[in-house]
Amino acid sequence: MQLFYTNSTENHFTISSEESKHAIKVLRKKEGDFLNFTDGKGNLFIAEILIADSRKTKVKIVKREKKDKQHKYYLHIAIAPTKNMDRYEWFLEKATEIGIDEITPIICEYSERKIIKPERCNRILLSAMKQSLKFHLPKLNEAITLKDFLKKDSKGNKYIAHCEDSERIELKNERTEKRTLILIGPEGDFSPAEIEMALKNQYKAVSLGNSRLRTETAGIVAVHTKNIKYKLKL
């Protein structure tokens, strides 16, 4: 299956020039052929090509189908942007492929990057959703300081993954819950004051294993651990 994206709510619509070029030039689709679309909100639309144009292909929806989310939990990762933005974008792509629902860029005391480009990040999430044949687009929140983020009322289990030599529990041994929030710090880790602040806000300190991980790798390990644990019902 080839999956395309649309935010149109109409039965007839014109797809973007980029999507049109891929459908007509690459896939060699023609009038009367069908394309599969999602709106990133759990819907699959099957549409017939009315006008095959590599710049502005026009289609008509002939069937609508509601698709269940492939993972049965809700995972929110609040993760600091990396100095090298390519690494952060890699995290966004792979986390989407594995299964994630919400991402918040958090600015920490030791953060070397304090600004991200949400438009580019959302394009990466969108591309990863289509490539992995998912029908739910992860939500990307605006960047926020960790201090302000901790003031938010978050439901479910809350964890902070850090590298300090203090008491921590293994995330892989934690009881499975449907709703989980995990904090991942920058290259320099969270500061002691930030860790203390999180613990005072009912976050549990967790370890992601024996290795010292890069920020983006820690994020992927957290996503994968949640995915495996829920599948095994551990």
N, C-alpha and C positions, 0 to 999 in steps of 0.2 A: 504493500500500500504506500502511495505517495500522499502525504498530508500537507494541505495548504492552510493558510490562516485568513480569516476575515473578521472584521468587527461590524460588518453590516447586519442590520436587522431585517432587511428587505428580502423578498423572494428572488428578485432580479437585482444583480449588482455587477459592477466592473471591478475586476481584481487589479492589484497594483502592477506597475510596469515590471518590477522585479519578478513577481510571481507569474505574470503573463509570459515573460521571456523564458522562465524555467519550464512552464507548461508547454509552450508552443515550440520553442527552439530546441530545448534539451529533450523533453519527453515526446516531442513530435505529436502532441495532441491536436485534434482537428474538430471541426463543428460536428456535434452529435455525440462526441466522446464525453465521458464523465470524470469529474474531479471530486476529491474528498476534502472537505474543509472542516476546521474547528474554530470556535470563537474563544477557546481557552477557558471556557466556563462549563466544560463537561458536555458539550454538544458536538455531534457529528452531522454535517450536512453533505448530502450527495447532490451534486449540481451538474446539469448538462451544459456543455459549451454551446452558446448561441452564435457568438462571433469570435472566431479564433484570430486574435491579433496579438503579436508579440509585445505590443506596448500597452494595450488596454483590452484584454479579453473579457467578454461579457458572458455571464452564466445565469442559469435559472435553477433554483433549488427544487429538486423533485422528491427528496426524502429527508426527514429529520429524525435523528435518533439520540436519545440521552445515554451517555456513557458513564459507567461508574469509575471512580478514581481507582487507579491501579494499586495504590497503597492505602491501607485502611486506617491510617493514623494521621495526626496533624503535627507536622514538625516545623518549628520556627528556629532558624539559626541566626543569631546576632553575631556578626563576624567583622572584625576590623579590616579595612582595606589594606592590601599589601603595597609595599613600596613599588614593586614591579606590578603594574596593573594587569599585565598578561596573566599572572598567577591568580589574581582574583577572578578574572574572567574565566579561567580554566575551572575554578571552583564552581562558579555559577553554572557552567555548562554541565559538568559531571554530576553536580548535586541534582540538577533537573532530571537528568537521565535516570538516576537512582530512585529519586522520589523525595521531594521537599515541597512545602506549601508556602513558606514565608521566609524572607531574608531581610535583615536590617543591617546596613553598614553602621558600625559603631566606632566613634572616634575616642580613642583612649589616651591616657597620659603619655605613653611611649609610641604613639602612632606617628609614623613618618609621612603617611599620606592622609590628608584630611578632606580631600575633595574627590568625588567620583562623577562620572558622566552617566546619569540614569538612563538617558536615551540609548546609549550604546549597550549598557548592561541589559536593558529590556530587550533589545534586539537579539542578544545572545541567549537569553532565556527563551525567547520565542523560537529561535532556530533550534535550540536543544529540545524543546517540547515537540516540534514537528518531526525532528530526526528520530526521536525515541518513540514516536507514535503515541504520545500522551494527549489528553484532551483537556487538561487542567493546567493553566499557566501559573507558575509561582508568583506570589505578590512580592514586589520589591519596594521596600519603604525608603523614605528619604533618610539620608545620613543624619545621625544624632549622636550627641556625646553620651558616653556610658553613664555619666551621672544623671542626665535627664532620662535616659532609657530606664534606669533602675527605679525611677519614680512611677513608671507605668504599672498599672494593675494587670498582671499577666496570669492567666489560668493554667492549670496543669502542673506537671513537674518542671522545676527550674534548676538548671545546672550551670556552673562555671567551670570550664576546663582550663587549668593553669599548671605551671611547671614548678611551683614553689615546693620546697621540702617541708610540707605540712600534711596534716591528715587529709586524705582524699579517698574516695571510694572508686572502684572501677565502674565506668559507665556500662560496660558489658554485663555487669552483675546486678545492675539496677532493675527493679520491677518494671515490667512493661506497662506503659500507660498510653492511651490514645493521643493525648495532647502533651507535647514536650517542647521546652525552650532551652537552648544551649548557647552559652556565651563562649566565643572563641576570640582570643586576644591578638594583638599585633606581633610582629617579629620579636619585639623586646618583652613580650608577655604582658600580663596585667601587672600594675604596680601593687605592692602590699596594701596600700590604702584602698585601691579599687577592689581587691579581693575581699578585704574586710567589709567594705560597703555592700558588696553583693551578698555576703553571708548574713549580714544584718537584715537584708531584704528577702530572707528565706530561700536563697539559692544554696544548693548543695555543691561542695567542691568535688570534682571528679577528675580521674586520670583516664587518658585514652590509650594507655599502654606504657611500656618501658622505654620506648624511643622518644627522643626529643624531636617533635615534628614541626615542619613549617606551618605557617598559619593556614594556607589553603589545604595542606594535607590533613591537618587536624580537623578542618571542617568536613572533608570527605570521610574521614574515619568516623566522625560523629554521625553523619548521615547514614553511612553503611551499617554502623552498629545498630542504630534504631531500626533500619530496614530488616536486618537479619533477625534481631530479637523479636520483632513483631511477627514475622513469618513463622518463627519457631515457637511463639507464644511463651517466651521465657520470662 
